[in-house]
Amino acid sequence: MTASPGTSGAPRKTIHLAAHFPGVNNTTVWGEPEPAPGTGQSGGREAAQRLPLGSQIDFASFEHLARTAERGLFDFFFLAEGLRLREHKGRIHDLDVVGRPEAITVLSALAAVTEHLGLAATVNATFNEPYELARRLATLDHLSGGRAAWNVVTSSDAFTGENFRRGGFLDRADRYTRAAEFVATARELWDSWPAGAGRGRGAAPAGGFAHRGQHFDVAGHFSVPRPPQGHPVVIQAGDSSEGREFAASSADVIFTRHGTLEAGRTFYADVKARLAAYGRRPQDLKIMPGVTFVLGDTAAEAQERAAEIRRQQISPQTALLTLEQIWGVDLSRYDPDGPLPDIEPDYDAGLSQGRVQHGDPRAVVARWRALAEEKGLSIRQTVIEATGRQSFIGTPAAVADEMDAFVQTDAADGFILVPHLTPGGLDEFVERVVPLLQERGSFRTRYTGSTLRTHLGLAQPTRKDTAA
């Protein structure tokens, strides 16, 4: 099989891969999709061999996906976070009631059943404090032998803030300034423990720290020795200009979204160009979009399987709920198999709480109306077509080729795979696509280091003097 060349004759780039544990969203299918009509198969597996249902709280589900990712030589395993159960029209979102456990606790347990796989926790920089979180992440890094990562997210959401003492105290404009100072403060704490301090009887005392800033005023002595990686890997999720700048200044990995090869190249060039202003090199920040995949023995089978998965993800009820989130009005009287509502949206209604909104709702409404009119789509068909994440759909060889093209032509450094199925959705990718990427020379055939920084090709951070 012919390998595609790197950009402009450059050496081939190694693809970085991570696994995202599917969350409590409609995009998660809690069981194997039925075989495509007429095929008698489900992506190359007989129906009788389908995997059992997973759970959002059962440790066996987390362990299965993590072990599969490590068998596939992935860089890290990634967990999202939910600090409040979402609501729609004043009621708890049905899927949330299955549970949203705390990420670092789950990853600490996974550290005991994995050996090489990085362990990435999403933790909010708005509703936590630097000392407490730096301590938890340093502990995970020690327990795992240098495999911890922190996905930094922010919130200006007063609805989520009601679960916390200070509530929605943070203005939206301040969320990235607090996050940047939070990351800098955590790194000061990790650096505050001198080499050799506190490791055995008679050792020198731990170093002190003192940080005086706009958002944090802390001083004392850190209680955990410096992490094996120096600093746990920092991941940042965001596509906005503020998010890109924050990633360029502070992150090791950016978790992003883009739907086409060209959009990926544009994003990649923009973010990498921002690094020089902070004294950083292009290789110091890895760009890893979140993507899905659907495999089939033929292209037609893969497309049919993907269509069936999308129908499972967007039920008639989900289609109406999705539309209500954007229109801001009760649409329960509308037929999901009928046309889009002709009523005007109420953009200030706040019908849904606790959900991330992507883009200006006015622009979304205009785009969806144009899409539905152009293609003659119903409500459900419009939601199915308009809300799909960037996906790789095809035979294993076609998917391997397309993923390789993204990386070799500088549209990404790798991917965070979001399987549609819990917990066995990654198995088929590891069995059928990873060997093809290895044949192309684009993916590792073994782990060559023990830390997540090594997997990602990131330099060990230089210790800075933070003595109080």
TILUMDREN-565431 format. One record per residue (C-alpha): residue number from 1; residue in one letter; x, y, z. Coordinates in steps of 0.2 Angstrom, whole numbers, always signed. Example, Ala and Ser with C-alpha at 12.3 -4.5 7.8 and 13.67 -1.06 7.14 Angstrom:
2
[1; a; [+62; -22; +39]]
[2; s; [+68; -5; +36]]
This chain:
468
[1; m; [+0; +0; +0]]
[2; t; [+8; +17; -5]]
[3; a; [+11; +29; +9]]
[4; s; [+7; +47; +5]]
[5; p; [+22; +59; +7]]
[6; g; [+24; +72; +20]]
[7; t; [+21; +91; +16]]
[8; s; [+34; +97; +3]]
[9; g; [+45; +82; +4]]
[10; a; [+47; +84; +23]]
[11; p; [+49; +68; +34]]
[12; r; [+33; +59; +38]]
[13; k; [+24; +66; +53]]
[14; t; [+18; +54; +66]]
[15; i; [-1; +54; +69]]
[16; h; [-6; +57; +87]]
[17; l; [-22; +48; +93]]
[18; a; [-32; +50; +109]]
[19; a; [-49; +42; +114]]
[20; h; [-63; +52; +121]]
[21; f; [-75; +42; +132]]
[22; p; [-93; +46; +125]]
[23; g; [-103; +56; +136]]
[24; v; [-121; +58; +141]]
[25; n; [-126; +66; +124]]
[26; n; [-138; +60; +111]]
[27; t; [-122; +57; +100]]
[28; t; [-119; +42; +111]]
[29; v; [-127; +26; +106]]
[30; w; [-129; +15; +121]]
[31; g; [-129; -2; +111]]
[32; e; [-123; -8; +94]]
[33; p; [-133; -1; +79]]
[34; e; [-143; -14; +69]]
[35; p; [-135; -21; +54]]
[36; a; [-137; -10; +38]]
[37; p; [-152; -17; +28]]
[38; g; [-147; -32; +17]]
[39; t; [-130; -33; +24]]
[40; g; [-132; -45; +38]]
[41; q; [-117; -37; +46]]
[42; s; [-112; -22; +57]]
[43; g; [-96; -15; +51]]
[44; g; [-88; -32; +48]]
[45; r; [-95; -40; +64]]
[46; e; [-109; -53; +64]]
[47; a; [-124; -46; +74]]
[48; a; [-123; -60; +86]]
[49; q; [-106; -54; +92]]
[50; r; [-112; -37; +96]]
[51; l; [-104; -29; +112]]
[52; p; [-115; -27; +128]]
[53; l; [-122; -10; +133]]
[54; g; [-110; +1; +142]]
[55; s; [-113; +13; +157]]
[56; q; [-108; +31; +161]]
[57; i; [-104; +26; +180]]
[58; d; [-98; +8; +179]]
[59; f; [-79; +7; +180]]
[60; a; [-79; -8; +168]]
[61; s; [-85; +4; +154]]
[62; f; [-70; +16; +157]]
[63; e; [-58; +1; +159]]
[64; h; [-64; -7; +142]]
[65; l; [-61; +9; +132]]
[66; a; [-45; +13; +141]]
[67; r; [-38; -4; +138]]
[68; t; [-43; -4; +120]]
[69; a; [-34; +13; +118]]
[70; e; [-18; +7; +126]]
[71; r; [-19; -9; +115]]
[72; g; [-20; +3; +100]]
[73; l; [-5; +13; +106]]
[74; f; [-15; +29; +108]]
[75; d; [-7; +44; +117]]
[76; f; [-21; +47; +130]]
[77; f; [-38; +44; +136]]
[78; f; [-49; +59; +138]]
[79; l; [-64; +62; +150]]
[80; a; [-76; +77; +149]]
[81; e; [-84; +86; +163]]
[82; g; [-102; +91; +168]]
[83; l; [-104; +101; +184]]
[84; r; [-122; +103; +183]]
[85; l; [-136; +92; +176]]
[86; r; [-143; +101; +161]]
[87; e; [-161; +107; +160]]
[88; h; [-173; +110; +146]]
[89; k; [-190; +118; +149]]
[90; g; [-187; +117; +167]]
[91; r; [-184; +98; +167]]
[92; i; [-168; +89; +170]]
[93; h; [-161; +82; +153]]
[94; d; [-165; +64; +153]]
[95; l; [-148; +57; +148]]
[96; d; [-139; +67; +162]]
[97; v; [-148; +56; +175]]
[98; v; [-137; +41; +171]]
[99; g; [-122; +50; +180]]
[100; r; [-108; +61; +177]]
[101; p; [-93; +55; +188]]
[102; e; [-78; +66; +193]]
[103; a; [-64; +64; +181]]
[104; i; [-48; +63; +191]]
[105; t; [-56; +50; +202]]
[106; v; [-60; +39; +187]]
[107; l; [-42; +42; +180]]
[108; s; [-34; +38; +196]]
[109; a; [-42; +21; +196]]
[110; l; [-37; +19; +177]]
[111; a; [-19; +22; +182]]
[112; a; [-19; +5; +190]]
[113; v; [-25; -5; +175]]
[114; t; [-15; +4; +162]]
[115; e; [+4; +6; +160]]
[116; h; [+7; +18; +146]]
[117; l; [-9; +27; +141]]
[118; g; [-10; +46; +146]]
[119; l; [-25; +51; +157]]
[120; a; [-33; +68; +153]]
[121; a; [-46; +75; +165]]
[122; t; [-57; +90; +160]]
[123; v; [-57; +102; +175]]
[124; n; [-65; +119; +175]]
[125; a; [-54; +134; +179]]
[126; t; [-69; +145; +185]]
[127; f; [-75; +134; +199]]
[128; n; [-59; +127; +206]]
[129; e; [-44; +134; +215]]
[130; p; [-25; +133; +209]]
[131; y; [-18; +125; +225]]
[132; e; [-31; +111; +227]]
[133; l; [-31; +107; +208]]
[134; a; [-13; +107; +206]]
[135; r; [-11; +95; +221]]
[136; r; [-24; +83; +213]]
[137; l; [-15; +83; +196]]
[138; a; [+2; +81; +203]]
[139; t; [-4; +66; +213]]
[140; l; [-12; +59; +197]]
[141; d; [+5; +61; +188]]
[142; h; [+14; +53; +202]]
[143; l; [+2; +38; +204]]
[144; s; [+3; +35; +185]]
[145; g; [+21; +38; +183]]
[146; g; [+20; +54; +172]]
[147; r; [+4; +51; +162]]
[148; a; [-8; +65; +169]]
[149; a; [-15; +79; +158]]
[150; w; [-27; +93; +162]]
[151; n; [-40; +99; +149]]
[152; v; [-43; +117; +154]]
[153; v; [-61; +123; +152]]
[154; t; [-69; +139; +158]]
[155; s; [-87; +145; +162]]
[156; s; [-96; +161; +164]]
[157; d; [-113; +152; +166]]
[158; a; [-122; +158; +182]]
[159; f; [-133; +142; +180]]
[160; t; [-118; +131; +183]]
[161; g; [-112; +143; +196]]
[162; e; [-127; +140; +207]]
[163; n; [-119; +124; +213]]
[164; f; [-104; +134; +220]]
[165; r; [-102; +146; +234]]
[166; r; [-98; +161; +224]]
[167; g; [-111; +157; +210]]
[168; g; [-110; +165; +193]]
[169; f; [-97; +178; +199]]
[170; l; [-86; +178; +184]]
[171; d; [-90; +190; +170]]
[172; r; [-88; +182; +153]]
[173; a; [-74; +194; +148]]
[174; d; [-64; +188; +162]]
[175; r; [-65; +169; +159]]
[176; y; [-49; +167; +149]]
[177; t; [-39; +179; +160]]
[178; r; [-43; +169; +175]]
[179; a; [-39; +153; +166]]
[180; a; [-22; +159; +160]]
[181; e; [-18; +165; +177]]
[182; f; [-24; +149; +185]]
[183; v; [-13; +138; +173]]
[184; a; [+2; +150; +177]]
[185; t; [-1; +148; +196]]
[186; a; [-2; +129; +195]]
[187; r; [+14; +128; +186]]
[188; e; [+22; +139; +199]]
[189; l; [+16; +127; +212]]
[190; w; [+23; +112; +203]]
[191; d; [+40; +121; +201]]
[192; s; [+40; +126; +220]]
[193; w; [+47; +109; +226]]
[194; p; [+66; +110; +225]]
[195; a; [+75; +95; +217]]
[196; g; [+78; +82; +231]]
[197; a; [+67; +91; +244]]
[198; g; [+55; +81; +255]]
[199; r; [+60; +64; +248]]
[200; g; [+65; +54; +263]]
[201; r; [+71; +57; +281]]
[202; g; [+83; +72; +283]]
[203; a; [+79; +79; +266]]
[204; a; [+78; +98; +263]]
[205; p; [+61; +105; +266]]
[206; a; [+49; +109; +252]]
[207; g; [+50; +125; +244]]
[208; g; [+38; +139; +247]]
[209; f; [+27; +149; +234]]
[210; a; [+19; +166; +233]]
[211; h; [+8; +172; +219]]
[212; r; [+0; +189; +219]]
[213; g; [-11; +192; +204]]
[214; q; [-28; +199; +198]]
[215; h; [-37; +183; +202]]
[216; f; [-27; +174; +214]]
[217; d; [-17; +179; +230]]
[218; v; [-9; +163; +237]]
[219; a; [+6; +159; +247]]
[220; g; [+13; +144; +257]]
[221; h; [+21; +127; +254]]
[222; f; [+15; +115; +241]]
[223; s; [+12; +97; +248]]
[224; v; [+17; +86; +233]]
[225; p; [+34; +84; +226]]
[226; r; [+36; +90; +208]]
[227; p; [+27; +79; +196]]
[228; p; [+37; +66; +185]]
[229; q; [+33; +76; +169]]
[230; g; [+38; +93; +178]]
[231; h; [+20; +99; +173]]
[232; p; [+6; +88; +168]]
[233; v; [+1; +91; +150]]
[234; v; [-11; +105; +148]]
[235; i; [-25; +104; +135]]
[236; q; [-36; +118; +129]]
[237; a; [-53; +116; +120]]
[238; g; [-59; +131; +110]]
[239; d; [-60; +138; +92]]
[240; s; [-63; +157; +97]]
[241; s; [-50; +170; +94]]
[242; e; [-48; +171; +113]]
[243; g; [-46; +152; +114]]
[244; r; [-33; +151; +101]]
[245; e; [-23; +164; +109]]
[246; f; [-24; +156; +126]]
[247; a; [-19; +139; +118]]
[248; a; [-4; +148; +110]]
[249; s; [+2; +155; +126]]
[250; s; [-2; +141; +138]]
[251; a; [-7; +124; +131]]
[252; d; [+2; +109; +125]]
[253; v; [-13; +102; +115]]
[254; i; [-28; +111; +108]]
[255; f; [-44; +101; +106]]
[256; t; [-54; +108; +92]]
[257; r; [-67; +106; +79]]
[258; h; [-66; +109; +60]]
[259; g; [-76; +100; +46]]
[260; t; [-65; +100; +31]]
[261; l; [-47; +98; +26]]
[262; e; [-46; +116; +20]]
[263; a; [-54; +123; +36]]
[264; g; [-41; +112; +46]]
[265; r; [-27; +119; +37]]
[266; t; [-33; +137; +40]]
[267; f; [-35; +134; +58]]
[268; y; [-18; +125; +60]]
[269; a; [-9; +139; +51]]
[270; d; [-17; +152; +62]]
[271; v; [-14; +144; +78]]
[272; k; [+4; +139; +74]]
[273; a; [+8; +157; +69]]
[274; r; [+3; +163; +86]]
[275; l; [+16; +153; +95]]
[276; a; [+31; +164; +91]]
[277; a; [+24; +179; +101]]
[278; y; [+26; +168; +116]]
[279; g; [+43; +161; +112]]
[280; r; [+37; +144; +107]]
[281; r; [+40; +133; +92]]
[282; p; [+27; +125; +81]]
[283; q; [+30; +108; +88]]
[284; d; [+27; +114; +106]]
[285; l; [+8; +114; +103]]
[286; k; [-2; +99; +96]]
[287; i; [-18; +102; +86]]
[288; m; [-30; +87; +88]]
[289; p; [-48; +90; +82]]
[290; g; [-62; +79; +89]]
[291; v; [-68; +67; +76]]
[292; t; [-80; +52; +74]]
[293; f; [-77; +37; +62]]
[294; v; [-88; +24; +54]]
[295; l; [-81; +9; +45]]
[296; g; [-88; -3; +33]]
[297; d; [-81; -17; +21]]
[298; t; [-86; -6; +7]]
[299; a; [-89; +12; +5]]
[300; a; [-108; +10; +2]]
[301; e; [-109; -1; +18]]
[302; a; [-100; +12; +28]]
[303; q; [-111; +26; +22]]
[304; e; [-127; +16; +26]]
[305; r; [-120; +12; +43]]
[306; a; [-116; +30; +46]]
[307; a; [-134; +35; +41]]
[308; e; [-141; +23; +53]]
[309; i; [-130; +29; +67]]
[310; r; [-136; +47; +64]]
[311; r; [-154; +41; +64]]
[312; q; [-151; +33; +81]]
[313; q; [-143; +48; +87]]
[314; i; [-156; +60; +82]]
[315; s; [-173; +53; +86]]
[316; p; [-189; +63; +83]]
[317; q; [-189; +69; +101]]
[318; t; [-171; +74; +100]]
[319; a; [-173; +83; +84]]
[320; l; [-187; +94; +92]]
[321; l; [-177; +97; +107]]
[322; t; [-162; +102; +97]]
[323; l; [-173; +114; +87]]
[324; e; [-181; +121; +103]]
[325; q; [-163; +125; +110]]
[326; i; [-160; +137; +95]]
[327; w; [-178; +143; +92]]
[328; g; [-181; +147; +111]]
[329; v; [-199; +142; +110]]
[330; d; [-209; +126; +113]]
[331; l; [-211; +116; +97]]
[332; s; [-219; +101; +104]]
[333; r; [-235; +103; +92]]
[334; y; [-223; +102; +77]]
[335; d; [-221; +86; +67]]
[336; p; [-202; +81; +67]]
[337; d; [-205; +74; +50]]
[338; g; [-213; +90; +44]]
[339; p; [-205; +106; +38]]
[340; l; [-195; +119; +49]]
[341; p; [-207; +130; +59]]
[342; d; [-211; +146; +51]]
[343; i; [-213; +156; +67]]
[344; e; [-199; +168; +73]]
[345; p; [-187; +162; +86]]
[346; d; [-186; +169; +104]]
[347; y; [-167; +171; +105]]
[348; d; [-168; +177; +123]]
[349; a; [-179; +164; +130]]
[350; g; [-166; +153; +139]]
[351; l; [-176; +137; +136]]
[352; s; [-161; +126; +139]]
[353; q; [-148; +128; +153]]
[354; g; [-131; +121; +155]]
[355; r; [-127; +118; +137]]
[356; v; [-113; +125; +126]]
[357; q; [-119; +135; +112]]
[358; h; [-109; +135; +96]]
[359; g; [-111; +151; +86]]
[360; d; [-124; +165; +84]]
[361; p; [-141; +157; +85]]
[362; r; [-148; +170; +72]]
[363; a; [-134; +164; +60]]
[364; v; [-139; +145; +64]]
[365; v; [-157; +148; +61]]
[366; a; [-153; +157; +44]]
[367; r; [-141; +143; +39]]
[368; w; [-153; +129; +44]]
[369; r; [-168; +137; +35]]
[370; a; [-158; +139; +19]]
[371; l; [-152; +121; +20]]
[372; a; [-169; +114; +23]]
[373; e; [-176; +124; +8]]
[374; e; [-162; +119; -4]]
[375; k; [-164; +101; +0]]
[376; g; [-182; +99; +5]]
[377; l; [-178; +93; +22]]
[378; s; [-189; +89; +37]]
[379; i; [-185; +95; +55]]
[380; r; [-177; +79; +59]]
[381; q; [-167; +78; +42]]
[382; t; [-161; +95; +44]]
[383; v; [-155; +92; +62]]
[384; i; [-146; +76; +56]]
[385; e; [-137; +84; +42]]
[386; a; [-133; +101; +51]]
[387; t; [-126; +94; +68]]
[388; g; [-114; +80; +62]]
[389; r; [-96; +81; +69]]
[390; q; [-82; +79; +56]]
[391; s; [-82; +61; +53]]
[392; f; [-71; +49; +43]]
[393; i; [-83; +37; +34]]
[394; g; [-77; +22; +23]]
[395; t; [-67; +6; +22]]
[396; p; [-53; +5; +34]]
[397; a; [-40; +9; +20]]
[398; a; [-50; +24; +15]]
[399; v; [-51; +31; +33]]
[400; a; [-32; +28; +36]]
[401; d; [-28; +37; +19]]
[402; e; [-39; +52; +24]]
[403; m; [-33; +54; +42]]
[404; d; [-15; +52; +36]]
[405; a; [-19; +66; +23]]
[406; f; [-25; +78; +36]]
[407; v; [-9; +76; +46]]
[408; q; [+4; +75; +32]]
[409; t; [-3; +91; +24]]
[410; d; [-4; +101; +41]]
[411; a; [-23; +101; +44]]
[412; a; [-20; +93; +61]]
[413; d; [-6; +84; +72]]
[414; g; [-18; +70; +76]]
[415; f; [-36; +66; +82]]
[416; i; [-46; +64; +97]]
[417; l; [-58; +50; +92]]
[418; v; [-76; +51; +99]]
[419; p; [-84; +34; +97]]
[420; h; [-102; +33; +95]]
[421; l; [-104; +17; +105]]
[422; t; [-100; +14; +123]]
[423; p; [-89; +5; +128]]
[424; g; [-84; -5; +113]]
[425; g; [-84; +9; +99]]
[426; l; [-65; +10; +98]]
[427; d; [-62; -9; +96]]
[428; e; [-65; -9; +77]]
[429; f; [-54; +6; +74]]
[430; v; [-39; -2; +84]]
[431; e; [-41; -19; +75]]
[432; r; [-44; -12; +57]]
[433; v; [-37; +5; +55]]
[434; v; [-22; +6; +67]]
[435; p; [-12; -8; +58]]
[436; l; [-14; +2; +41]]
[437; l; [-8; +18; +48]]
[438; q; [+7; +8; +55]]
[439; e; [+11; +1; +38]]
[440; r; [+11; +18; +31]]
[441; g; [+24; +23; +44]]
[442; s; [+13; +36; +51]]
[443; f; [+9; +28; +68]]
[444; r; [+20; +20; +81]]
[445; t; [+22; +2; +82]]
[446; r; [+27; +2; +101]]
[447; y; [+28; +15; +115]]
[448; t; [+45; +22; +116]]
[449; g; [+43; +31; +132]]
[450; s; [+34; +31; +149]]
[451; t; [+26; +48; +150]]
[452; l; [+13; +57; +141]]
[453; r; [+25; +71; +136]]
[454; t; [+36; +58; +128]]
[455; h; [+21; +51; +118]]
[456; l; [+17; +68; +112]]
[457; g; [+35; +73; +108]]
[458; l; [+34; +88; +120]]
[459; a; [+49; +94; +129]]
[460; q; [+51; +93; +148]]
[461; p; [+47; +110; +155]]
[462; t; [+61; +120; +163]]
[463; r; [+59; +123; +181]]
[464; k; [+57; +141; +186]]
[465; d; [+62; +148; +203]]
[466; t; [+46; +151; +213]]
[467; a; [+53; +152; +230]]
[468; a; [+43; +163; +242]]
